[in-house]
Amino acid sequence: MRINDQKACLIIPVENQVRELDPKLLLACIAVKRGFSVVIGSHREIDFRIASFPRSLYLNKSMTKRNLKMFRIMRKLGHELLTWDEEALVHLPAETYYSRRLSPTAIRYNSHLFAWGKDNAELWRNYPDIPENMPIHVTGNPRSDMLRPELRSFYEPEVEQIRKCYGKIILVNTNFNHVNAFFPAQNLFQPVSDAGEEPQFGKAAVGMDRKFAEGLRDHKEAIFGAFKALIPLLDQSYPDHTIIVRPHPTENQQVYIDLAKTCKKVQVTNEGNVVPWLLATDVVIHNGCTTGVEAYMMDVPAISYRAKVDETYDMGFYRLPNLISHECFDINQLQETLAKILKGELGAASGDERKELVNQHLAAQDGPLACERIVDVLEEKMKNQPELPCPPLSDRLLARSFANWRRLVKYVRKHLPGKHAPPEFHRHRYPGISIQELIHRADRIKQAINDPGEIKAKQIYNQIFLIQPSGEDQ
C-alpha cells in the first residue's frame, strides 16, 4: 500500500455507519483535496489492522479508560491521536461526564482536541486532569456540516426516495438505549434473575454513581412508557401520515416492531443517516435527542414530548435539544402543537434565546466548514512537524505483538455468550459498504461542495478504504 509521502496519512475510523460515515467522508474529501491520503472505514476493522498502516494522524472520537489499550498500541507504533467527543454536544452534567467520558490517563495520549462549540471547549478546560497547554480547537464537528444548507443537496436523492415510499411523514425519534439497549449488558443495569437481587451496573452506567444511574433509569423508563403509548395514538389520529419510528442506533428495535404490528401505518427503520429523514418529514417528535438539535439547524419543526419531567436529567443532560424544540408536557398539548404544525400555522422553534443557546454549543454554522477548520489544524501541525517521529524498533515490535494478540482475543470473545457485544450488534452498528457505493457517495459530496478535483479510492482490507488525490500512485 503506497501512501502519499508529502503529508502524513489520516486514519478516520467509523463506528456507527449510518450516523458517522457521510460526515467523515466529507472530512476525507476535504483532506484529500489538501493533499492528504486517508484511510477510512470500520472502526473495529481499522483497530484490528492498526499495525498495518504507516505512521498516521488518527482522528479519534473518545477518551475513556476503555481506549487505553489501543492508545498505548498506537503510541508505540508511531501514530498520533487527535480527538473530538461524539457525545460532547448533548452531554451529561460535568462531574458525571468527566468520570464517564474522560480518563486522566487516556487524554494525555492526545495531541489536539476538536470541540463542537464553546460549551464543549469550556467543559474540557474545566476538567481537573486536562494536560497543561492542551490545544483545544473550537472547530465544530463534521456531523454539523451535513446540516448546513450548502450540503443538503447531497441528501436530495434519499429525501425524494423517502417521500416516494412513505408519503407524508411524522418522524418519532427515540433514544432509550439506556433502558432498551440492543443487548441487555448495554443498559444502565443488567438483568437480574431474582426479584430481590440488586442489579449490577451495565455498560451505560460506567462512570455514574448509583443514585444518578438509578434516577436516570427510572426517568428514561417513564418516558419510554409514554412513547410506547404515543405511537399507536399517532397512528389512529393521523391516518394521512406514515408514522416512522427511528430508534437510537444502539436500541433494541423489537418493542417498536411489535407495536407496529398492531398499527396500520407505523414503520420502524434505522435506514441511512437521519438527515434525509428530517428533511422529508413534516415534524419530528423526540425527548432529549440530538435529533432535536439537527432539526433546529435545518428549520424542521421539532417537538420535545416531556410527558415525564425530572429537571435533574432534563436540564442537566438533555437541556439543549429540549429547549430548542417546542416543548409539550402532556398528550393534549402535544396534539394541539402537532395540529398547528401540520396545518402550517406553526413552524420550527425559533427566537433569540434559542439561537444564543445553539451558538454556545455549535461552531461553524457558517463560513468555513468544520471539516475545513479541522484540516487547517492538521495542515498547520504538519507544517511545524513534517514527519511523525518514529518510535524505537523494540516499541514497534511490541506494539505489533499486542495488536495481534488483541485481535485474537476479540475474535475468540465474540463467539462466547455473556456480556460482550455479539457479532450481530457489530453488523447492526456497521453493516458495511461496497467500494462502488463509497466512491459514489464521495462523488456526491464533492459535487455538493463544488470540488471538481478527482480522487482515487480502493478497498485495502475488509471494510477499510484508502482515498488519495488522483495523481497519487496506489
N, C-alpha and C positions, 0 to 999 in steps of 0.2 A: 504494500500500500504506500504509494508516494504521496507525501503531504507537502503543500506549499511551504518552502523554506524561507519565504520573505517575512512572514509573521507566524506567531505561534498558532497552532490549531486550537479551535474551540470545541469543547465537548458539551453538548446540550442534551442532557437526559430528559426523557418524558415519562412521568409516572402515570398520570391519568390521561389517556389518549384523547377522549372527547373534550376535555377541558383545556389541555395544555398544548396539544400538537400544533394547531393553527398559529397561535401567538408565538410559539417557539420557532416555527418555520419562518414566520415573518422576521424574527430576530436573526435567524440563519441567513435569510436572503440579504438582509442589510449588511451583515458581517461579511458575506462573500463579496458583495459589491465593493466593500472596502479592502478586499484582498486577502481576507482570512479564509482558511479552509475550515469546514465544520463537520464534525461527527455528530449526528442526531439520531435518536431512536429510543427504544425501550430502556427505561432507567435500569431495570433489572438485568437486561442483557448487556448493557454497557458496563455495569459494575462487574458482571461476570468476566468480561473481556478487558478489564481496565489495564492489565499488564501488556496488552497487545498494541496499545496506542503510543505514539511518541509523546514526549513531554508536552502537556497541553494546559490551557486555561479551562478549568472545569466549572461550568456555571451551575451551581448547586441551589437547592430550594429549602433546606432546613439545617438547623444546627443543634440537634438534640444529642443526648447520650447515645442513642441508637446509631448515630452516624459515625461514632468514634473509630470503629474498626476500619471502615472504608477510608476515613480521613487519614489514618496512620499509614495504610497501604499506599494511598495516593501520594502522600508526602514523600515516602521513601522511593516512589517511582519517579518523582520529579514533577508531578502535576501540581498546578496552583489552583486553589479554591477561591472562588468569588461567589457570593451568596445573596439571594433575596429569600424572603419567607412567604410562601404561598398563603399562609394563614394569618398574615400580619395586617391585612386590610380590615377584616371583621375579626377582632381579636379579644381574647379573654382579658379580665382585669389584670393589671400589670404584674402583681406578685404571682398570680396563677400562671399567667403567660410565661414569665421568666422560668418558673420551675418546670413547666411543661414543654416549652418550645426552645429553650436555650440551655446549653451546657457550658459552664465556665471553661471547661477544657476544650470542647468542640469549637467554640467561637474563635479560639486562638489559632486554629488551623487555617483561618480565612484571612485573605489579604485586603479584600474590599467588600463592602456591603451595599446593596442597592435597595432603597426604600420606596414603598408605594407612594408616600407623601410625607408631609411634615409630621403628622401624628405618628407614623411608623418610625421616622427618624428619632423623634423625641423619646419614644418608647425604648428604643435601643440605647440612646445616650444616657438614659436614667438607669440602665441595667448596672447593678453594683459591680459586676465582673467584666464589664466591657474593657477590652485592652486599651491602654493609653494610646492616643493618636490613631485609633482605628478609623480609616476613611469610610464615611457614610455618605453615599451619593443619593440625593433625592431626585431620582430619575423617573419615577413611575414604573409601571410593570407592563411587559408585553401583552398581558391579558387585557389591560385597559386600552391599549392601542386599537384592538379589534372592535372597540365600541365607538371609535371616532368616525365622523361622517365620511371621511375620505376612504376608509377601509370597508364600509358597509357593502359596497358593490361586490366585494369578494363573496358575500353570502347570498347574492341575488338568486343564483340557481337553486339553492336549498330552500330559500323563502318561497319561491314560485312552486317548487315541488310540494312543500308542506301545505300551502294553501290549496293546491290542486287535489291533494289526498284527503284533507280534513275540512276544508271549507272554513267557516268562521270558528274561531278557537277561543276558549277560556283556558289559560295555562295555570296549572296548580303545581308549584314547585315545592317539594318537601325537603326537609333537612333533619330527619330523625335518626340519623346514623348513630347517635349516642345511645338510643334505646331500641333501634330496629336495624342493627348492623347486618351486613352481608353474611357474616358468620358470628356466632354468639360471643366469642372471645374478644371481638372488637367493641362490644358495648361498654358502657361505663362500669357495669358489673356483670360478672359471669353468672350463668345459670346455677341454681342450687338444686340438689337432689332431694333435700328435706325442707319442709316449710319453715322450720325454726332455725335453719342454718343461716349464719351471717354470710352474705355474698362477698366473694373476693373481687378486688378491682379487675376490670377488664382493660384492654389496651387504651380505650378512650379516656380513662381516668388517670393515666400516667401523669404525674406532676401536680395532681389535685389533692387537697386534703379531703378527708372522708365526708365532712359536713357539706363542703361545697359540692362534691360529686353527688351525694345523695339528694341535695336540693335541686341540682340540675337535672338529675334523673326524674324526680317527681314532676318538675316543671315540664320537661320535654314529654313525658308520658301523658300529662294532662292535655297539652296542645296536640299531641299525636291523636288522642281520642277525639278531639274537636275536629281535626281534619278528616278523620275516618267517617265522622258523621256528616261533614260538609260535602264530600264528594258525591254521594248519591242524591243529596238535596240539589246540588247544581245540575245534575243530570235530569232531575224531574222539573226544575224551574226554568231551564234554558234549552228547550228541545231543538232550537235552531243552531245551537253551537255544539261542537265537539269538545268534550272536557278532556284535555290532555294532562295526565298526571306524570310528572317528570321527577322521579325520586333522586335524592342525593346519590352521587356515583358509588358510594360505599354502603348504601342501604340495601336491605333485603326487599325485593320488589313483590314478593309473593302476596303480602297482605293487600296490596293495591290491585294485583291481578285478580284476586278473589273478589274484591269489591266490584271490579269492572264486569265480572261475570253476572252480577245482579243488576247491572245498569244497561241502558240502551246505547249511550253514546260516550262512554268513558273508554279512553285508550291509555295504556301505560307504556312509556318508552323512555329510553336514555339515548336514543339515536343522535349522533352528532353533537356538535357544540351547541350550547344553549342560545347563542346569539341569534341564529336564524329563527329559532322558535319564538324568541321575544319579538323579533321584527314581524313575525307572521301573526301574532296573537292580538286580540282586542284588549286583553287585560291579563296581568299575572297576579296570582294570589300566593302569598308566602307568609312565613313568620321568621323574622330574623335571618333571612337568607341573603347571601351575596347577590343573588339574582335581583333583589330589590335595588341594589346599587347599579347593576348593569342596566336594569330597566330605566332608572332615573337618567343615566348617561345618554340613553337613546330616546328619551322622551316617550317612553312606553308607560301607560297607566299601570300602577302597581298598588296593590292593597296588602297591607300587613294585617293579617287576621289574628288579633291578640285576644282570643276567647278566654284565655287564662293569663293572668298578669302576675309576674314576680319581678319587681324592679331590680332586684339584685342581679338577675340574669338579663332581663330585657334592656336595662340601661347600662349594665356593666359589661355585657358581652355583645348584645345584638342592637346596640343603640343606633349605629349608623343606618343599616337597612330599614329599621323600623321607622325612624324619624323622617327619612326622605321618601316614605311611601304614604298613601292615605291609610291612616290607622283606623281599624274597626274593632270594637271590643265585644260585640255580640253579633248573632246571626242576622238580626233585623237591621242593624247598622250596616253590615256588610252588603245585604241585599239592596238596601237603599243606595249605597255608594256604587255598587255594581250596575244597578239600573241606570244611574246617571251617566256612567262611563259608556255603557252600551248604546245609550241614546245620543251620545255625542255632547252631552251637557257638561261633562267633566273630563278634563284631560289628565296628563301626567302631573304628579305632585310638583310644586314649584315654590318660589318665594326666596327672599334674600337669606333667611336663616338657613334654609336647606342648602342653598348654593354655597354659603360660607362653610357649612359643615363639610360638604363634599370637597371644597377647596383645601381644607385642612388635611384631608385623608388621601387625596388623589392628585398627583402631579401629572404634568404632560397632557393636560386636557386640550391644549392647542400648541402651536409652534412645533418644534421638532418632536418626533415620536419618542416614546420611552425607549424603544429599541435603538433609535439613533443616539440617544443620550448614553445608553449603556455602552454602545460600541465606541462612542467618543472616549469614554473612560478606558476602555480596553486599548484603543489606539495610543492614548497618552501614556498608558502604562508600558506598552511595548516600545514606545519611543525612548523612554527612560531606561528600559531594560530589554534590549532587542532579543536576547536569548534567555530562556528559563535556565536556572542553574541545574547542573547535572549532579545528582547525589552520588556518593561513593558506590562502587560496584557491589560491595557487600550489602548495602541497604537495598539496592535494586533487586539483587538475587533473593534476599529475604522477603521482600515485598511480593515478588512473583510467587514464592512458595506459599505465603499467607493467602494471596489471591486465589491460587489454585485450590488450596485447602478449603477456603470459604465456599468456593463454587461447589466442591464435592459435598460439603456438609449441607448446603442449601438444597442440592439435588436429592440427597437422602431424606432430609426432613420434610420435603414437600409430599413425600409418599407416606408419611406417618400420620395417624389420626391424632387429634388433640387440639391444642390451642393455636397451632400455626396456620397461616393462611393456606387454604387448599389451592390446587392448581386452577380450579375454575374461577377463583377470585382474581387471580392474576390475569386470566383470559378476559374476565369481565372488565377489569380496570384498563388493560391494554390488549384489545382484541387483535391488533396488528394492521398493517397497511402494506400494500404492494409498492414496489419501486415506481410502477407506472402511475399509481394514484398519488404518490408523494410528489413526483415531478409535475403532475397535473395541478396539484394544489399550489406548489411553489410558483408555477407559471401564472396562475390566477392572482396570487399575492403580488407578484411583480407587476402585473397589469394594473392592479388596484393602486399601487404606489408609483405608477408611471416610470418603472425601471425597465428600459429597453435592453439592458445587458443580458448576456446569456450565461447560463451556469451548466455545469456537468454534475450529474449525480449517479451514484451506483450503490448497490447493496454490497456491503463488505462482510457482514455476519448476519445471523438471524435477527431481523428487525433492527438492524443498525445500518445507517447510510452515511456515505461520505459525499458532501457537496463542496464543490470547488469552483472558482472562476473558470470560464470556458477555456481560457488559454493554458490552464494547468494540465500537466500530464497526469494520467491516472493508471 
